[in-house]
Amino acid sequence: MSQKSFLSQSFLTFVMCFFFFLTLFCNAYAANQTQIAVGKWIAPIIYLGAFALLSQGFMHLDPERKKLMKKL
């Protein structure tokens, strides 16, 4: 996987997670019509984004993948 496709895939994963949590936040706000603590929603978005980026980033540590890339 090239560096460009890795970054675009990681960014796409983060954006999808962000919009998923944004949708949940808006639905919860519309259902309750009360103020919701924003900190409760920002932290999971940040952690999910970090997890998505790290899970894609740790692929370069796979020794079998390194061997395959050397053959190419």
TORDREN-789414 format. One line per 2 residues: number of its first residue (from 1); their letters; for each residue x negated, y negated, z of C-alpha. Coordinates in Angstrom, 3 decimals. Layout:
NUM = A = X Y Z ~ ...
end
This chain:
1 = MS = 0.000 0.000 0.000 ~ -1.475 -3.289 -0.992
3 = QK = -1.806 -6.178 1.417 ~ 0.823 -8.160 -0.475
5 = SF = 3.452 -5.416 -0.342 ~ 2.628 -4.782 3.322
7 = LS = 3.285 -8.432 4.187 ~ 6.466 -8.616 2.143
9 = QS = 7.805 -5.397 3.673 ~ 6.994 -6.563 7.202
11 = FL = 8.558 -9.954 6.571 ~ 11.666 -8.342 5.097
13 = TF = 12.001 -6.066 8.134 ~ 11.681 -9.028 10.481
15 = VM = 14.259 -11.060 8.542 ~ 16.724 -8.176 8.550
17 = CF = 16.336 -7.727 12.316 ~ 16.725 -11.472 12.842
19 = FF = 19.968 -11.649 10.886 ~ 21.292 -8.540 12.637
21 = FL = 20.809 -10.144 16.047 ~ 22.105 -13.479 14.763
23 = TL = 25.296 -11.744 13.643 ~ 25.671 -10.103 17.044
25 = FC = 25.118 -13.436 18.754 ~ 27.716 -15.219 16.609
27 = NA = 30.291 -12.454 17.076 ~ 29.808 -12.430 20.839
29 = YA = 30.095 -16.210 20.969 ~ 33.244 -16.220 18.824
31 = AN = 34.855 -13.501 20.938 ~ 34.132 -15.150 24.288
33 = QT = 34.168 -18.831 23.338 ~ 31.763 -19.365 26.199
35 = QI = 28.139 -20.360 26.249 ~ 25.746 -17.460 25.986
37 = AV = 22.251 -17.671 27.419 ~ 20.016 -18.031 24.380
39 = GK = 17.007 -16.511 26.138 ~ 18.774 -13.178 26.346
41 = WI = 18.966 -13.114 22.564 ~ 15.637 -14.634 21.568
43 = AP = 13.470 -12.155 23.475 ~ 14.871 -9.040 21.733
45 = II = 14.481 -10.728 18.349 ~ 10.845 -11.531 19.077
47 = YL = 10.136 -8.035 20.402 ~ 11.878 -6.393 17.458
49 = GA = 9.916 -8.513 15.006 ~ 6.660 -7.701 16.758
51 = FA = 7.539 -4.004 16.736 ~ 8.338 -4.106 13.019
53 = LL = 5.071 -5.855 12.198 ~ 2.989 -3.590 14.413
55 = SQ = 4.613 -0.376 13.226 ~ 3.727 -1.319 9.659
57 = GF = 0.294 -2.563 10.697 ~ -0.769 0.606 12.497
59 = MH = -0.448 2.596 9.275 ~ -3.978 1.572 8.322
61 = LD = -5.311 3.560 11.297 ~ -4.120 6.871 9.822
63 = PE = -7.283 8.881 8.951 ~ -5.550 10.909 6.220
65 = RK = -4.460 7.722 4.532 ~ -8.024 6.395 4.702
67 = KL = -9.327 9.538 2.993 ~ -6.728 9.255 0.261
69 = MK = -7.548 5.601 -0.357 ~ -11.282 6.420 -0.652
71 = KL = -10.528 8.995 -3.364 ~ -8.673 6.389 -5.401
end
